[in-house]
Amino acid sequence: MEIGITSFVETKPDVKTGDVISHAQRLREVVEEIVLADQVGLDVFGVGEHHRKDYAASSPAVVLAAAAAQTKRIRLTSAVTVLSSLDPVRVFQDFATLDGISNGRAEIMAGRGSFIESFPLFGYDLNDYDELFEEHLELLLKIRESEKVTWKGGHRPAINHLGVYPRPVQNSLPIWVGSGGRQESAIRAGLLGLPLMLAIIGGNPMQFEPLVQLYKKAAAHAGHDESRLKVGAHSIGFVGENTETAADTFFPSTMAGMNRLGKERGWAHYDRSSFDAARSFDGALYVGDPETVAQKIIHLRKNVGVTRFMLYVPLSTMPHDQVMRAIELLGTEVAPRVREEISKWEAEMGNRS
C-alpha cells in the first residue's frame, strides 16, 4: 500500500489576508514539500498540470526534476499530464529525462484534465477532446515500447522509424490513466493493462468499488494478470494534531477553493455543513488526526481495492508551515499505521485463500 501527496501548486488569494503568493515562491515551496515527503518516508508525490493564473505548475516534469536531485527514494509523477493537448513525443522525453535525473523514479499520470485552457493555448480543438486523448495515449505507449517509432494518426504528423531520446532508466516507464470516474476510462485502462488513478473527491468513496471491478474485468478480458494491476485514489484532505483542529484549519481554504471553482461550474454553495458531511467516515474528505485519516484509508483499501492513496493538500492557498506539518504527519504517523494494518490484513487474506 503506497501513500503519497498530490499538489496542484495553487496560488489563490490567502483567505485571511487576501494576498496572492507569487508563482515563483509557490514553486519553491512545493519543491520543499517534495523533499520533506521523501524524508518522512512517503512513497510518491504528484504534481498537476494547469495553465491558469491561479496555478503555478504548467510543467510538472520541470518541478519534479528540481526535487529529484534533492530526494532519494520517493517516486515522482504528474497528476495529471493533460495528454490530449500535448505532444506525446515531448511528454515522453520530459519524463524520461526526469527518470534519468531521479535514477528510475519517474511516472506519468495521463488524463484529459478538468480544465480546458490548454486546448486553445496549444491550438487544439475541443471537439476532438476524446479522440485526441486516445490517439496521444496510443503514441505514448508506442514510444515506451520501442526506441524507434513508426506511427500515423489523425491529428499529429506521422513518424517514420525515428528514435525518441533519452530512454528512461526504468525498462518500462510507468504510465497511469487518471480518471474522474468515467466507466470508459476504467475500461480503457483495463484493456491496456495500465494502472488506474481515481479522483475520489465527492460522495461516498465506496461507490467506486464497482468501477474498480469493471476495470479488473476489462483487464482480465484482455489477458492481463489481475494480481499485477494497480489502482490509486486521489482525495482531498489534511492531517492535524487532533481532528477538530485539523478541520478548523483546513475548512477556510477548502470553502474558498470550492466556491471559487463552484462559480465556474454551477455548483451549490459550499459551507461548513458540506465540509463536515464530507469528512465523516463515509465521506470523501480525509481530514483529521493521524488515526482518523489512517482508518479511512484502510477502509478504502479493504473495500474499494486501491493500492495507492494520494492526499491532495493544500486545497486553495494555505500557510506553507501548515502544509509541511500535514505532510510530516502523513509520513510519520498515518502511513505506518496503514502499512501495518494492511500488511496484516493481506496476510490473513492470503492464508484464507
N, C-alpha and C positions, 0 to 999 in steps of 0.2 A: 504494500500500500504506500503510494508516494504522496507526499504532502508538499504543497508549494504556494506560491504567490502569483497573482496576476495584477499588473498595473497598466492603466491607460495613460498614465503620466498627465493627469489633468491639471489645468491651470485656471480653474474657475475662481471667481471672487471669493475671498475669505468670508465666511458667514457672519463673523463678528465685526471685522474692520472694513470689509469691502475692498481691501487691497487685492491686487492680482499679481501673483508671483510671475516672474519672467520665465520664458521658455528655457533660457539658459540655466537659471537656478534650479528649476524643477528637473531638468535633465541630469544635473549633477547630483541632485538628491536621490533620484531613482537608482543611479549607479551605486550610491552609498547603501541603499536598501538591498540591492542585489548582493553586494559584498557581505552585509550583515546576514542575509538569508543563508549564504554559504557557510558563514562562521557558526551559525546556530544549528546547522545540520539539516536544513530543508533540502528537498530533492530537486526542485525545479522552480524557475522564475520565468514568467511570461510577460512580454511587453506588447501591447496592442498598437496597431497601425491606424492613425486617423489623420485627416487633412483639414482640420478645423482650428480656429484661433484658440479654442479652449482646451486643446490637447497639444502636448509638446513633441510627441514621438511620431513623426511621419515615416521614420526609417528604423524600425525595431532592430534590424541587424547591426546598425551602427551603434546604437545604445548598448546592445548586448555585447558587442565586441569590446566596448570600453570597459565593461565589467569583466569580460573573460580573462583579461590579463591580470586582474586582481583577485580572481577566485580559483579554487582548486577542484571542487567536486560537483557543484550544482549544475544541473542541466539548464540550458538557455534556449528559450523558444519564443517565437512570435505568438501573439494571442489576440487577434489573428493577423495573418498576411492576407490582405484583400486581393486575392489571386485574380479575380475577374478583370481588374483594371491594371494589372502589372504584367510585364514581360516575364514568362516563366524561366527563360534563359538567365535573365538578370537575377531573379529570385534565387535560383539555384546557385549562381556564382556568389551572391552575397552570403548565403548561409553555408556554403562550402568554405568560404573564407573564414567565417565565424567558427566553423568546425576546426579549421586548422589552428586558429589562434587559441581556441579553448582545448585543443587536443582531444577532439571527439565528443564534445558535449552539446552540440547544436541540434536543434529540431525546428521543423516548420509546422505551424498550425495553419492550414489553408481554409479560408472561408469566404463567404460573399461579403461579410461585414454588415453592420446595421445602419451605416450611413452611406450616402451616395455621392459625397463631394469629390471623390477620386475619379468618378466617371467623366464628368466634363473637364476636370483638370488634366487628365491624360488623353482626352479625345475619344472616349468610348461612348457608345450609345446605350442608354438604359434599356432600350427594347431588346438588347442582346444579353441582358443580365444573366440569365441561366445558361445560355449557350456558351457565353464567354468562360464561365467557371468550368464547365465540363471540358471544353477544349483546352484551356490552360492547364487544368489538372492532368489531363491526358499527356500533354507535352512535358510537364514537370516530372511525371513518373517515368516517362521515356528517357529523359535526361539522367535521372537517377540510375536507371538500369544500364546505360551504356555511355561510354566516353565519347564515341562518335554517334551522331544522331542524324537520322533521316526522317523527316516528318512533314506533313502537309495538312493544313486546316483551313477554316473559312475566314478567319479574322487576322491572323498573323502571317507574314511572309513565310514561305516554305523553307526548310532547312535540308540541305542535301549533303549528307555524310560529312558533317562538320563536328569538330571537337568542342566540348564545353569544359572550361577550366576556371579555377583549380578543381581538382577532385577532392572530396572530403576525406577526412581521416577514417570515419566510420564506413564500413563496407556498404551499408545501405543507410543513407541519411534519413532519419525518422520523419515521416510526413503524416501528420494527423489531419483529420477533417473536423472542422468546428461547425457545430450546428445549434440553432436555437430551438430545435425540437421538431423539425420537419421530418416526416417519415421518409421522404425521398432522399434526404441527406443521409439518414441512417442506413437505408438500403444500399445507396451508392458506396458508402464506406465499407459496409459488409461485403458486398460483391467484390470490391477491390482488395479486401483484407487489410484495410488501413485502420489505425486506431481512431476512435471517435471521442471527441470532446463535446460535452453538452453544456450549454449555458443554462443553468438552472437558477433563474433569478426571480421567479414568482410562483405562486400556487404551492401545492404540496409536492415536494421532490419525489414522493413515491409514485406520482403519476408518470414518471419517466421510465419505470420498470418495463412496461410493455414495449416501449421504444427500444430499450436495450435488448429485449428478447427478439424483436424484429431484426435488429442489426445482426445478432448472432445467427438467426435463422438464414438471413441472406448470405452471411459468410460461409455457413455450412453448405448451403446450396451451391456456392461457387467452389467448394472443395478446400476451404481454408481451415486450419486447425483452430478450433474454438478455444482451446486452452491457451493459445498464444495471443488472443485478442486483448486489446487494452481499451478501457472505457474511462473517460475522465469527466469530472464535474467542475464547472467554474461557477462559484457562487459568491455573492456579496457578503462581507462580514467584518468583524472586528473583535479582537481579543483584549480583555482588560483584566485588572486585578480581581474585580468581582463583577457580577453580572449587571447589577444596576448602574454601576459607574461606567461600565462599557457601553451600555445602552444610552445613557445620558451624554456620553462623549461622542458617540457615533451618530446620534439622531440628527443634530442640526445640519451637518454637511449632507447626510443622506436625504433629508427632506428637501434641501435646496437643490441638490442634483436631480432628484426625481421630478420635482416640479418644473425645473428649467427644461428638462427633456420632455416632460409631460405636455408642456405648452406647444411643443413642436409636433407632438404625435397624438394629441387629443386625449390624453389620459385623464382620469379623475384626479382630483386634488389629493396629494399625499400628505397625511398628517400623523400625529403620534399614534393614533389608534391603528392606522395602516401599518406603521412600523412595528408596534408591539405584537400585532397579529402575525406578522411575517417572522418575528424572532421567536415565536412559540416553537415547541418541539417539532411540530408538523409543518412549520413554515420554511421558506427558502432563505431567510436571513440567518447567518451563522454568527450571532452576536452574543457574547457573554464571557464568563470566566473560562479558564482552560478546561475544566471538567465539562461544563455545559457544551462548549464547542466540540470537544472530543467525542462526547456521546452522540451528538448529532451526526458527525462524520462517520462514526462506527455504524450507526443506524442506516445511513446511506449506503455504506459498503455492503452490509448484510442483506439489505432489502432491494437495492437497485442494481448492485453489481459493479460499482465503479472501482477502479484500481488506482486512480489518481484523483486527488482533490486539490483544487486551487482556490485559495481565498482571495477575492478581489478587494483590495484595500490600498488606498482610500477610495471612497466614492466621493466625487467632487474634491474640494480642497480642504485638507486638514493640516495642522501643525506637524512638521517633519518629525519631531521627537515622539509624538503620539503614534505615528505610523511605525517608527522604528521599534517602539516598545511592543506594539502588537505583533510585529514580525518576530521579535525576540521570544515572546510568549508562545507563539505558534510553534517555533522551532524547539524550544527548551521544555515546554510544558504540554502542549497539545499533541504534537507529533509522537513523542514517546508513549503517551497513553494509547493513542490509536494503534500504533505499530504493535505494542504488546498485546492488546486485546484481539486484534485481527489475526496476529500470529497464532494465538491460542485457538481461536475460532476455526481458522483454516486447518489447523492440525486435527481438531476434533472432527471436522467435516471429512478430512482425508481418511481418518480411522473408520468412520462410519461407512465410507464407500469401499 
